[in-house]
């Protein structure tokens, strides 16, 4: 009978030590966590729930400090983080997005000192302190303080919004962006920091918006554009130039067969950057806009025109 009593006490002790506590009832003093009604640092499993009863996190403590693998679940987007602690300290996190893709890196925020000069692979949030209930804003690798390789970003609700490729800090390789609803927004390639090859753009509801090729960062050949009603316009950039302003783009068609020397001279000035940063120094609504004067780059308006 005495032996049976001792065995029963042993099972009771093991059962209590394996109890999984809701963190709502745990108490922390001096950075050390204690179970309710206990004066000893807690060792064992814990979990926490949100207001809807959904699991937020789960893990283990050892002598009052987080230890071993912890899992944190994002409030939106079906994402999760898995982090391995040792005596309350961690360095890396594995983030899994809603597609099941893993991203392993060091969590950092805009409050981390010299974050732009750090080297390594990072999960980034624009927060004072990294919040494991939220998706990262971005993920990527930095080398010599510059982005290098694939950089990934997400919207707050978990939809991926970009995949960008860098080489030694320059855009180089495939570049993809998505609208918030998951529809692709654009896709194309960079080479040595300049747009190169075929680029395609889409409207938020799915149809194509524009498609055409680029060479050395400039539109090349024929580009096709569609308005929201599906009406198509073809622009031949071999026989036209594009004026980019803060209000949008203006495409100017050149008539080589009518004025070949004038067209060649004009295109040469464009290629050399002669007109870059000049302004429309004369604007008469409904009648004319006049630009191209290199003197208009000066803030002294008496020199314009």
C-alpha positions, 0 to 999 in steps of 0.5 A: 500500500505504501509503495502504491501511494509513492507511485501515485505521488510520482505520477501526480508530480509528473502530471503537474510538471507537464501542465501547459499554462495559458500565458495570461495567468503567468507573471514576470518579475525581473525578466523571469517568468513564474507560474501562478502561486509559485515562487520558482522560475517556471519550467514547462509549456505555455500558450496564449489565445487571442480574443476569438480563442485562436492560438497566438503562440506556444512554446516552453520555458526553462528556469523562467526563460524562453527555451527551445522552439517557439511558434507565433501565428500571425493574426492575418494571412495564415503566416507563422514564425518559428524561433529557437531560444536559448536562455531567452535569447534568439538570433534567427526566425523562420517565417512561413507565409500563407503559401508555405514558403519559408524565409529564414533571417534575423528580425530587425526594425527601423529602430535597430541601429545602423540597420542600413549598414548591416550584412546578412539576411533579414526579416524587416518590419517598420515597427519600434519592436518586432511584432511576431503577430504581423507579417514582415514588411520585407525579406532579403540579404544585404552584402556590404550594406547593399541589397543582394539577391532576391528581395521579397515584400508583403502587404500587411494582410499577407498578400505578396506585393513584390519580388525584386532581384539585386546584384551588388545594390543594383537592380539586376534580374527578374522584377515582379509586383502584385496588386493588393488583391493578388493580381499581378501588377508588373513583370520584367527584367533589369540589367545593370540597374536598367530595364531590359527586355519584355515588360508587361503591366496589368490592371488590378482586375486582371487585363493587360495595361501595357506591354513592350520591350526595353533596351538599356533603360529606354523603351524600344520598338513597338509598345502596346497599351490598352485602356480600361475598356480594352481599346488598344493603342500601339506606340512605335518608340523607334519613331517617337520619344517620351517626355516624362513629367510628374503629371504623367507621360507625353509621347511625341511621334517623329516623322522621319520621312518628312524631316529626317535631319531634324528628327536625327538631331532631336533624337541625338539631343534626347539620347545625350540628356540635353533636355533632361530636367528642363521645364515647359517655360510657356504654358497657355491652357487649351493652346500650347505648351513650349519647352526644350530650352536648356536655360529653363533648368535654371531657377532664374526665370529671366533666362527662360525662353 
